[in-house]
């Protein structure tokens, strides 16, 4: 795209694993942007190379090289998109610039680490944008999307799990709680969502309720809760009864496919609105909304 005869600088996607970086590239393309990508962790989608104008696989711990590459591309705006495992953030091998960024911190929870790198980019003239603003069309709508209506016990478990997950997120520890029959089976920590779901299934067996929420003070530039087909397949394999996500504040990838798969397997998917649980619709047909509608930003 050109403005007043000048070529606009490209927008960068700082990519982790999963489909979210591809969704971000697609959204930026619709806005007429050129896109460059830093595939900063092992296991990034190979399709990134086909969708972006330029791609580099400089790992995030080589932070000086990342910032220099972005500068050479003329980048002034960027988005963090995709999964960066919590264990990976704890690994050694960070370069001098990265160590200097981390040295400013008194603790190393997810938000603290990511915000420090976002601030460092800002110091180099690169502003990190909001995931929610870029991908508003992917935000979870309120209501139940699949399966039979929630049973009273399941509704209570969702409400309880929501409070647990919010408290956990308030401490910047995790965003997922698993409950069954009023009993807390697992809370997400450094192991991440998949491992937490697996641990809870071992402890509580089939029929559990998983609840994923945004943090109370969620920084929408990174780490918005995200679910996609891979998450649904794991839940089905492990025998979960319900997945509830916070409506308006959770990104849902490939929702039509996700809902169809859950419906076929009997998995109940819910966009939960905590302030109005008693009026939540109970069928997918009654919860159709326009892209971007919901209770969050």
Secondary structure, DSSP 8 states (H G I E B T S, - for coil): -EETTEE---EEEEE-BSSHHHHHHHHHHHTT--EEEEE-STT--TTHHHHSSEEE---TTSHHHHHHHHHHHT--EEEEESB--HHHHT-S---HHHHHHHHT-S---HHHHHHHHHHHHHHTT-EE--HHHHTGGGB--SEEEESS---HHHHHHHHHHHHHHHHHHHTTS-SEEEEETTEEEEE--TT-HHHHHHHHHHHH-SS-EEEE---TT--TTS---EE-HHHHHHHHHHT-SEEEEETTSSEESSHHHHHHHHHHHT-EEEEE-GGGGGG---SSGGG---TT-SS--
